[in-house]
Amino acid sequence: MLVLILVGMGIYAFILFVKLANRGITALDIYIEEKRNNKL
């Protein structure tokens, strides 16, 4: 029973991490685009 709970928590944490990583990559892309536009 404890194993199922740990697996569930692990999957949940992984999903949250992926969402956060995607948000970070998007923010980084926007930041890079702004820097490029400022140079031009």
C-alpha positions as CSV (number, residue, x, y, z in Angstrom):
1,M,0.0,0.0,0.0
2,L,2.8,2.4,0.9
3,V,4.5,1.7,-2.4
4,L,1.4,2.8,-4.3
5,I,1.3,6.1,-2.4
6,L,5.0,6.7,-3.1
7,V,4.5,5.9,-6.8
8,G,1.5,8.2,-7.0
9,M,3.4,11.0,-5.3
10,G,6.4,10.5,-7.6
11,I,4.2,10.7,-10.7
12,Y,2.5,13.8,-9.4
13,A,5.8,15.5,-8.6
14,F,7.1,14.6,-12.1
15,I,4.1,16.2,-13.8
16,L,4.5,19.4,-11.7
17,F,8.2,19.4,-12.6
18,V,7.4,19.1,-16.3
19,K,4.8,21.9,-16.2
20,L,7.3,24.1,-14.4
21,A,10.1,23.3,-16.8
22,N,7.9,24.1,-19.8
23,R,6.9,27.4,-18.2
24,G,10.6,28.2,-17.6
25,I,11.5,27.3,-21.2
26,T,8.7,29.6,-22.5
27,A,9.9,32.5,-20.2
28,L,13.5,31.9,-21.4
29,D,12.4,32.0,-25.1
30,I,10.5,35.3,-24.5
31,Y,13.5,36.8,-22.7
32,I,15.9,35.8,-25.5
33,E,13.5,37.2,-28.1
34,E,13.3,40.5,-26.2
35,K,17.1,40.7,-26.0
36,R,17.4,40.1,-29.8
37,N,14.8,42.8,-30.6
38,N,16.6,45.3,-28.3
39,K,19.9,44.7,-30.2
40,L,18.1,45.4,-33.5
